[in-house]
Every structure is written in C-alpha cells, then in structure tokens.
C-alpha cells in the first residue's frame, strides 16, 4: 500500500517536472551515407515562469477553498446532538 502511494506521488512529481521544465528538447537524426548528423532544437516553455507561479498559487487557493467548504459543511455545520445524561445519584435511586 505504501509502495503504491509512493509510486503515485513520484509519478505526479515527475509529470509536474516535465510540464514546468523551461526548455523542451527535440532531437532528430539525419542520415547521410555513413555519417549520422544530430540536430538539437531547443524552445522555451510557452508559459513564462511568473505565470506558472501565479497559476499554481491560484490553484492552491481554489483547492483549499473547496476543501474548506466541504469540511465546514460536513463537520462544522452538523447539528450537535446532546447525548449527555447525568448519572443517577443516591437520592434518585
């Protein structure tokens, strides 16, 4: 169970690292006779770093607000039912 949870966490972190990486590298090999030529193309991320930071911050705020309202409705807004009854004393028996 712990291994499954760890592998899911690793996979999520890996996907986020790939998405947020600054440069995307593409390689292409062109064969000319016996000689192989490799060209490397680098391109910037389509989203600037400051925009990624803002989007992550807004996402955390939205997820936190959703969790807050779900927990507020499930835990805080439930009516408190009085289940306390005083113990009988010697005088009542």
Number of C-alpha atoms within 10 A of each C-alpha: 6 7 8 9 10 11 12 12 12 12 12 12 12 11 11 11 11 12 12 15 11 16 14 13 10 10 10 10 10 11 10 8 6 6 8 10 11 11 10 10 11 11 10 11 13 9 10 11 13 9 10 12 11 11 12 12 12 12 12 12 12 12 11 12 12 12 12 12 12 12 12 12 11 10 10 11 9 9 7 7 6 6 6 6 6 6 7 8 7 6 5 6 5
